[in-house]
Structure formats: C-alpha cells, structure tokens
Amino acid sequence: MTTNPDAIASAVNVPLRAVAGNLDLGLRFVTESLRPGALDLPVRWAHVSEMREPGPYLLGDELLLSAGVNLSSSAGEVDLYVRGLSASGITALGFGLTPELFPALPDRLRRSCVRHGLPLLVVPPRTPFLAISRAVADALSEASHREQRRVADAREALTRAAGDGLGELATTLATRMDAWVALVDTSGEFAADRGAPRPLPAEVGELVTTLRAGSGIRIATTELPDGTFVVAQPVYPQATASHLLVTGRARRFDRTDRTILAVGAALLGLAGRTGSDAASLGAVATALLLGRAVGLGESRLVRGVPFRRGPDEVASRYDWLRARLDTPLVEVTADGFVAIASAVPDLDDLRAHGWLAVVGASVPASGLPDALAESEALLDRARALQRPVVADATGLASLVTPAAASGFAAALLAPLRALDESRDSELVETLRTWLAHHGGWDRTAVALGVHRNSVRHRIGQIERALSVDLADPETRMELWFALKWGS
C-alpha cells in the first residue's frame, strides 16, 4: 500500500510493439530474447549511446540504440554491458548493423541479451537511428493527443452529469473508468455508488482508514487478493473532505485514469455541497466548458510551488489559498497549486506563508490551456530569482507592437526551430530553460532532466546555429524577448 500519487501515475509512453511493428523501419526481433509480455513493455523515448556504461545517464523505459562502436570483443565484458543495461531499466536494445563495423549481429551480444532477458532488436543498415527516434516521437505525440482527448471528453461528460446529482455522476465516472465507484462518508456508509461491493473488502477498509489518518493532499492505492486494483482519494475540497472516492477495477490506473478520477472527485465534492458557493462553481465550470471568460473580463493563471516548507505543510491549506486568491477555482497537489483568478493576488503574502507563486498574462477562458506553458517558464524564472514573477506587458516589452515582436521572434529563432524539426531535438526549450536559470548548467540539467554535458552540447549547437556568443548579455536579452514573444 502507498499514499504516493506517483504510484499510479506513469509518463506518456507507447508499447514496444508499436515501434517494432512499424514496417517502414524494418526492425527484427531476436525472438529468443523476448520474455512474456515484452512487446507490451513501455517505451518513453529512443536514445542513441555508444558509451560502454550508459546506465547512469538513462531514466529507464528507453529504447536504446547502438551501432556497437565501442562493443568489446570480450564475451565477459559484453555480458557486463548488457547486465548494466538491464539493471538501468531500459525496455529494449536496438543494435544497428553496418558494413563497416558489424554486418551481422554479434553472437556474444545475442547470447547476453537472451541470458539477461533484455529484448534485442536488429536495425538494418537502411534504417537510420534518427528514423527510429522520429517514429517513437510521433507515436508518443499521438498517444499524448489521445490521452488529452480522453480527459477532455471525460471532463465534459462528468460536468454534464454533475447537474443530475451524485448518483448520475457516480454512474458516469464508473462508465468512463470501466470500474466500480463508491462515495464513502466518515461512518463508512455509501453516499453514492455504482457496482461497488457491499460491504467493501477489509483491505479497502484499511486503505480508507489510512487515508483518513493523513493530512493534506493524499491518494492511496492497493491491490486486492483477487487482482482488483483500488484507488481512494478525498473529494473537493481535499484538505477538509468528509467523503472519500473509492474506485476499483481489474487493471492498474495510469496517469490519465488518475486525472479523470481527480475531475470526478472534485465534481462529487461540489455536487454534494449546497449553497451559493456550489452554484457559483457550477456557473464557472459551465462558462469554462463553453470557452467563455471566468467572471468579469479575462482571467489569469496563477501557479505556486512550496517555498522553504514541506509540501505537506502548505498543501493542506486549501481553504486558506482560496481566500487569498479570491477564487474557488484552485487545485492543490503535493507539488504546488494552480488557480484561475481575475486579479493578481498578493504574491508577497503568499511567499511569506510558504508559496512561491507566478501570475500569467490575462487571457480568455479558451486561452487558459495554452497559458500553462507560459506559467512553466515563469516558474523557472521565479525559482532562479527566488521571488514571485508576474507576466505583465509593462516596461520595454510594452513599447514593441505585437506584429513587430512576433516577426522579430520568428526571424531570430528560425534556425533553432528548423533544427528542432529536422533533428527532433529540443534546442528552443533548452535555450529557454538555460536563460531562465541564468546560464546555470546544473540547474538547467535538472530542469530538463538531462546530464549537464548534454546541456553544454546543446548550448554549443545553439551558438553555432545562431552565430552568437551567449556570454554576451545583450544577446541573452534579445533571445529572451524572442522566446517570450514567439511562444
């Protein structure tokens, strides 16, 4: 049993079969290296490495590609190499055949992959590694769009169902999740359910007891002896909820499932409340779904992260945040909060009480999803400066017309965007993050989730592509404005 939200979350990935089954790539499995279920293993990225020990630089779930440039002639050393790859958690090894190095698959590599159960793919000479990386990126993008569409459809259906009461909402959530659902109060009674076992299994009772004993934002999951996976979490508002949403089914809950459950939990909490606050929230949710602005005029996205305090201490103060931000549209997680507000809150007051917050530019409701990307950049900036940041069109930037700003950004960043498209690289995002962290190699590497040497290599590529020296503060300033205007 765990109360960590990450226990039921996973990064967007695609199954190995989606890559191996791409006929355009011509990949061939060494079948004896496949263990049961290998084709369903997740691939989060395709990465090329010719290092003798790449394990420390891998995150896990990669399709690692190598042409054997540094492959040892010693069977023992090859075995150590494969053992290290397996221990690093990669999904599979793709070995590229080349007339100059290895026109055929080395037997010592095949035997080691079979011995350690590491799926091995043979890449024909006609297939460049870049083609595989691009195919994986395309598959991941398609998977991400499917999941986003699934969340959007579920949110719409659940919001409509909320108007018909708890029973209809529980039924809709159960249908969307292909699971049984129960809304449990403090006495253990069902406030609403759809297909839930009565009484709940003893293990679920223990899960609920553990969850109620916690504080702050929390979620718990367990697996029953019959193979049912169960998730329990408080409804809205989470920090003071008296009801828990308990959901169970025969397969695990992934990241998208968790997102839909969070929407259902929030709406179940709202539907179970009475008074003007619930009515106001219903009106706001309806306006958002219809693409209208919230309240009067446009809205701002407010993001905050714990500052100098543990997340459990500050994340539990949901009602306090609602009052300070003057909006009921607040979502609090263990990592921080996001809110939709009509005005800039007192950011210094938030900071004094443990939150480092940023405020995005005013946008219509339809522009709020795009404002998330801006808020990420603002948070990077706030962390670097250790102070709140507000995205207002004031100062020098306000003197440039939108058309001129857009043209300037497009022209200046065009070489980087062209390289990103042709090489499937991330030079624009690397530059944005590096500038936000004042050229700090280590902090940039952490923010991007790569090695600091990779950051240095990318910055060198950027300087060569743009023919600039990033040590020049004027160059940095121009590029920062270009990134801001061109995002």
C-alpha positions in Angstrom: 0.0 0.0 0.0 1.2 3.5 -0.8 -0.1 7.0 -0.4 2.2 8.4 -3.1 0.3 9.8 -6.1 3.2 8.7 -8.4 2.5 5.1 -7.5 -0.4 5.1 -10.0 1.0 7.6 -12.4 3.2 6.9 -15.4 4.8 9.0 -18.0 3.2 9.0 -21.5 4.7 6.1 -23.4 3.9 3.6 -26.1 4.2 -0.2 -26.1 7.3 -1.7 -27.6 5.2 -3.4 -30.2 4.1 0.0 -31.6 7.8 0.7 -32.5 8.8 -2.8 -33.5 5.7 -3.3 -35.6 6.4 -0.2 -37.7 7.0 -1.8 -41.1 8.8 1.3 -42.5 11.6 0.7 -40.0 12.2 -2.9 -40.9 13.2 -3.9 -37.4 13.7 -7.5 -36.5 13.4 -9.1 -33.0 15.8 -11.7 -31.7 12.8 -13.8 -30.6 14.6 -15.8 -28.0 15.4 -12.6 -26.1 11.7 -11.9 -25.6 10.3 -12.7 -22.3 6.5 -12.9 -21.7 4.8 -9.6 -22.1 7.9 -7.9 -23.6 6.0 -6.5 -26.6 3.8 -4.6 -24.1 6.7 -3.0 -22.2 6.6 0.8 -22.3 8.9 3.0 -24.4 9.2 6.5 -23.3 11.9 7.6 -25.7 14.6 6.3 -28.2 18.1 7.2 -27.2 21.4 6.7 -29.0 24.5 5.9 -27.0 27.8 4.3 -27.8 29.1 4.5 -24.2 30.5 1.4 -22.6 28.4 2.1 -19.4 25.4 4.3 -20.4 23.3 3.1 -17.4 23.9 6.2 -15.1 22.6 8.5 -17.9 19.4 6.7 -18.5 16.0 7.2 -16.9 14.5 3.8 -17.7 12.0 2.6 -20.3 14.1 3.8 -23.2 14.7 2.0 -26.5 18.5 2.3 -26.5 20.1 2.4 -29.9 23.8 1.4 -30.6 25.9 0.5 -33.6 28.5 -1.2 -31.4 31.2 1.4 -31.9 32.7 0.5 -28.5 31.4 -3.0 -28.2 34.1 -5.2 -26.6 35.4 -8.3 -28.3 35.3 -10.0 -24.9 32.2 -12.0 -24.2 32.6 -11.3 -20.5 32.7 -7.5 -20.9 29.7 -7.7 -23.3 27.8 -9.6 -20.6 28.6 -6.8 -18.1 27.4 -4.2 -20.6 24.1 -6.0 -21.1 23.7 -6.6 -17.4 24.1 -2.9 -16.8 21.6 -2.0 -19.4 19.1 -4.4 -17.9 19.7 -3.0 -14.5 19.1 0.6 -15.8 15.6 -0.4 -16.7 15.7 0.1 -20.5 12.9 -1.5 -22.4 15.0 -2.9 -25.3 18.3 -2.6 -27.1 18.3 -1.8 -30.8 21.5 -2.9 -32.5 22.3 -1.2 -35.8 24.1 -3.3 -38.5 26.7 -1.5 -40.6 29.0 -2.9 -43.3 32.0 -1.2 -41.7 31.5 -2.4 -38.1 29.0 -5.3 -37.8 27.4 -6.6 -41.0 25.8 -9.3 -38.8 24.6 -9.4 -35.2 27.5 -10.3 -32.9 26.7 -13.7 -31.3 28.2 -12.6 -27.9 25.7 -9.8 -27.8 22.8 -12.0 -28.7 23.7 -14.6 -26.1 24.0 -12.0 -23.3 20.6 -10.4 -24.2 19.0 -13.8 -24.1 20.7 -14.6 -20.8 19.5 -11.4 -19.1 16.1 -11.3 -20.7 16.8 -8.0 -22.5 14.7 -7.6 -25.7 17.0 -7.2 -28.6 16.1 -5.6 -31.9 18.2 -5.7 -35.1 18.3 -2.5 -37.1 19.0 -3.0 -40.8 21.7 -0.8 -42.4 19.0 1.1 -44.5 17.3 2.4 -41.3 19.0 5.4 -39.7 18.7 5.8 -35.9 17.1 9.2 -36.5 14.2 7.5 -38.3 13.6 5.3 -35.2 13.8 8.3 -32.9 11.3 10.2 -35.0 8.9 7.2 -35.2 9.0 6.9 -31.4 8.4 10.7 -31.1 5.4 10.5 -33.5 3.9 7.6 -31.6 4.3 9.4 -28.3 2.7 12.5 -29.7 -0.2 10.5 -31.0 -0.6 8.8 -27.6 -0.5 12.1 -25.8 -3.2 13.6 -28.0 -5.4 10.5 -27.5 -5.0 10.8 -23.7 -5.7 14.5 -23.8 -8.8 13.9 -25.8 -9.9 11.2 -23.4 -9.5 13.5 -20.5 -11.4 16.3 -22.2 -14.3 14.1 -23.2 -14.5 12.6 -19.7 -14.4 16.1 -18.1 -17.3 17.2 -20.3 -19.4 14.1 -19.6 -18.8 14.3 -15.9 -19.6 18.0 -15.7 -22.9 17.4 -17.5 -23.7 14.5 -15.2 -23.0 16.6 -12.1 -26.1 18.6 -12.7 -28.2 15.4 -12.2 -26.8 14.7 -8.7 -24.4 12.3 -7.1 -26.0 9.1 -8.5 -25.7 10.1 -12.1 -22.2 11.4 -11.5 -21.0 8.2 -9.9 -22.6 6.2 -12.8 -20.8 8.3 -15.4 -17.5 8.1 -13.6 -17.8 4.3 -13.3 -18.6 4.0 -17.0 -15.7 6.2 -18.1 -13.3 4.3 -15.8 -14.7 0.9 -16.6 -14.7 0.4 -12.8 -16.9 0.3 -9.7 -17.2 3.5 -7.8 -18.2 4.3 -4.2 -18.5 7.6 -2.4 -17.9 6.8 1.3 -18.6 9.1 4.3 -16.9 9.2 7.7 -19.2 6.4 9.0 -18.3 4.1 6.2 -21.8 4.4 4.6 -22.2 4.9 0.8 -23.4 8.4 -0.2 -23.5 7.1 -3.8 -22.1 4.1 -5.7 -22.1 2.2 -8.9 -21.3 -1.5 -8.8 -19.2 -1.3 -5.6 -19.1 -4.5 -3.4 -21.1 -4.3 -0.2 -19.6 -4.3 2.2 -16.2 -3.1 0.9 -13.4 -5.7 1.3 -11.4 -5.5 4.5 -8.3 -4.3 2.6 -10.3 -1.4 1.3 -11.4 -0.5 4.8 -7.8 -0.5 5.9 -7.0 1.7 2.9 -9.7 4.2 3.8 -8.6 4.3 7.5 -5.0 5.0 6.5 -6.1 7.7 4.1 -8.3 9.4 6.7 -5.4 9.4 9.2 -3.3 11.5 6.8 -3.4 15.2 6.2 -3.0 17.5 3.2 -3.4 16.3 -0.4 -3.3 12.5 -0.4 -4.2 9.5 -2.5 -3.9 5.8 -1.8 -3.9 2.6 -3.8 -3.8 -1.1 -3.1 -4.2 -4.4 -4.9 -6.8 -6.9 -3.5 -6.1 -10.7 -3.4 -8.5 -11.2 -6.4 -6.4 -8.9 -8.6 -8.6 -5.8 -8.2 -6.7 -2.5 -8.1 -8.3 0.0 -5.8 -7.7 3.8 -5.5 -9.1 6.0 -2.8 -8.9 9.8 -2.5 -10.8 12.7 -0.9 -13.3 14.7 -2.8 -13.4 18.5 -3.1 -12.1 20.3 -1.1 -9.4 17.7 -0.5 -7.8 19.2 2.6 -11.1 19.1 4.6 -13.2 16.5 2.7 -15.5 14.3 4.7 -16.1 11.9 1.8 -13.7 9.6 0.0 -14.0 8.4 -3.6 -13.1 4.7 -3.8 -12.7 3.1 -7.2 -11.7 -0.4 -8.2 -11.2 -2.5 -11.4 -9.1 -5.4 -12.7 -6.3 -3.3 -14.3 -4.0 -0.6 -12.9 -4.8 3.0 -13.0 -2.4 5.1 -15.2 -1.8 8.8 -15.3 -4.8 9.6 -17.5 -7.0 7.5 -15.2 -5.8 9.4 -12.2 -6.5 12.7 -14.0 -10.1 11.7 -14.7 -10.5 10.4 -11.2 -9.4 13.8 -9.9 -12.0 15.5 -12.0 -14.7 13.1 -10.7 -13.6 13.6 -7.1 -13.8 17.4 -7.5 -17.2 17.3 -9.0 -18.5 14.7 -6.5 -17.5 17.1 -3.8 -19.2 20.0 -5.5 -22.4 18.1 -6.2 -22.6 17.1 -2.6 -22.5 20.6 -1.3 -25.2 23.2 -1.1 -25.3 27.0 -1.1 -24.1 29.8 -3.3 -20.5 28.6 -3.4 -21.5 25.4 -5.2 -23.8 27.4 -7.5 -21.0 29.8 -8.3 -18.7 26.9 -9.1 -21.2 25.3 -11.3 -21.6 28.5 -13.3 -17.9 28.9 -13.6 -17.4 25.3 -14.8 -20.1 25.8 -17.4 -18.5 29.0 -18.6 -15.1 27.3 -18.9 -16.5 24.4 -20.9 -18.2 26.8 -23.3 -15.0 28.7 -23.8 -16.1 31.9 -22.1 -14.1 34.0 -19.6 -14.4 33.5 -15.9 -16.2 36.3 -14.1 -15.7 39.8 -15.4 -13.1 40.3 -18.2 -10.3 38.0 -18.8 -8.6 35.6 -16.3 -5.1 34.9 -15.1 -3.4 31.6 -14.4 -1.7 31.6 -11.0 0.8 28.9 -10.3 2.6 28.3 -7.0 5.2 25.9 -5.5 6.1 25.2 -1.9 8.8 27.6 -0.7 11.0 26.9 2.3 8.4 24.5 3.7 7.5 20.9 3.2 4.7 20.4 0.6 2.5 18.5 3.2 2.5 21.6 5.5 1.5 24.1 2.9 -0.6 21.9 0.5 -3.1 21.2 3.3 -4.1 24.8 3.4 -6.7 24.7 0.6 -9.3 27.0 2.1 -6.6 29.5 3.1 -5.4 29.6 -0.6 -9.0 30.0 -1.8 -9.4 33.1 0.4 -6.1 34.6 -0.5 -6.5 34.1 -4.3 -10.2 35.2 -4.1 -11.3 32.3 -6.4 -12.9 28.9 -5.8 -11.0 27.5 -8.9 -8.0 26.2 -7.1 -6.3 22.8 -7.5 -3.7 21.8 -4.9 -1.3 18.9 -5.3 1.8 17.8 -3.4 3.9 19.7 -5.9 2.1 23.0 -5.7 -1.1 24.7 -6.8 -2.8 26.1 -9.9 -5.7 28.6 -9.9 -7.7 30.7 -12.2 -8.2 34.2 -10.9 -9.5 37.5 -12.1 -6.8 39.7 -10.5 -3.2 39.5 -9.3 -3.1 38.3 -5.7 -0.7 39.5 -3.0 2.3 37.4 -4.1 4.5 38.7 -1.2 1.9 37.5 1.2 1.8 34.1 -0.4 5.6 33.9 -0.2 5.5 34.8 3.4 3.2 31.9 4.0 5.3 29.3 2.2 4.3 29.7 -1.5 6.5 30.9 -4.4 3.9 32.0 -7.0 3.7 33.3 -10.5 0.9 35.0 -12.4 0.3 34.7 -16.2 -1.0 37.3 -18.5 -4.7 38.0 -18.8 -6.3 35.6 -21.3 -9.8 34.5 -22.2 -11.0 31.2 -20.9 -10.2 29.5 -24.2 -6.6 30.5 -23.8 -6.1 29.0 -20.3 -4.7 25.7 -21.6 -2.0 27.5 -23.6 -1.2 29.6 -20.6 0.2 26.5 -18.8 3.3 26.6 -21.0 3.9 30.3 -20.1 3.4 29.5 -16.4 6.1 26.8 -16.6 8.6 29.3 -17.9 7.5 31.8 -15.3 8.1 29.2 -12.5 11.6 28.5 -13.9 12.3 32.2 -13.7 10.8 32.6 -10.2 12.9 29.7 -8.9 16.0 31.2 -10.4 15.2 34.6 -8.9 13.7 33.2 -5.6 10.9 35.7 -5.9 7.4 35.9 -7.4 7.0 36.8 -11.1 4.1 38.5 -12.9 3.8 38.3 -16.7 2.6 41.8 -17.4 3.2 43.8 -20.6 5.0 46.6 -18.9 8.4 48.2 -19.3 10.4 47.9 -22.5 8.4 45.0 -23.9 5.2 47.1 -23.9 6.8 49.5 -26.5 7.0 46.9 -29.2 3.9 46.1 -31.2 2.7 42.5 -31.3 3.3 42.2 -35.0 6.9 43.5 -34.7 7.5 41.3 -31.7 6.2 38.2 -33.5 8.3 38.9 -36.6 11.4 39.6 -34.6 11.0 36.3 -32.7 10.3 34.2 -35.8 13.3 35.5 -37.6 15.7 35.2 -34.7 14.6 31.7 -33.6 14.0 30.3 -37.1 17.4 28.4 -37.3 16.7 26.7 -33.9 13.2 25.7 -34.8 14.4 24.3 -38.1 17.0 22.2 -36.3 14.4 21.0 -33.8 12.1 19.9 -36.6 14.7 18.2 -38.7 16.7 16.5 -35.9 13.9 16.0 -33.4 16.0 18.0 -30.9 14.9 20.4 -28.1 17.2 23.4 -28.7 14.5 26.1 -28.2 13.3 24.6 -24.9 16.9 24.2 -23.8 17.7 27.8 -24.5 14.6 29.0 -22.7 15.4 26.9 -19.6 19.1 27.9 -19.7 18.3 31.6 -19.8 15.7 31.2 -17.1 18.4 29.7 -14.9 20.9 32.5 -15.7 23.2 30.1 -17.6 23.5 27.6 -14.7 24.5 24.2 -16.2 23.5 22.1 -13.2 20.1 23.8 -12.6 19.3 23.7 -16.3 20.2 20.0 -16.5 17.9 19.2 -13.5 15.0 21.2 -15.0 15.4 19.4 -18.4 16.1 16.0 -16.9 19.3 15.5 -18.8 23.1 15.4 -18.0 24.9 18.7 -17.6 27.2 17.7 -20.5 24.1 17.4 -22.7 23.2 21.0 -21.8 26.7 22.2 -22.7 26.5 20.4 -26.0 23.1 21.9 -26.9 24.2 25.4 -26.0 27.2 25.0 -28.3 24.8 23.9 -31.1 22.6 27.0 -30.4 25.6 29.3 -30.6 26.7 27.8 -33.9 23.2 27.8 -35.4 22.6 31.4 -34.4 26.2 32.6 -34.9 26.1 34.3 -31.5 28.1 34.3 -28.2 25.7 33.6 -25.3 28.2 35.1 -22.9 27.1 38.5 -24.3 24.3 39.9 -22.0 22.8 41.9 -24.9 22.5 38.6 -26.9 20.8 36.9 -24.0 18.4 39.8 -23.6 17.4 39.7 -27.3 16.9 35.9 -27.2 14.9 36.1 -24.0 12.5 38.6 -25.6 12.3 36.5 -28.7 11.4 33.4 -26.7 8.8 35.4 -24.8 7.2 36.9 -27.9 7.5 33.7 -30.0 6.0 31.3 -27.5 
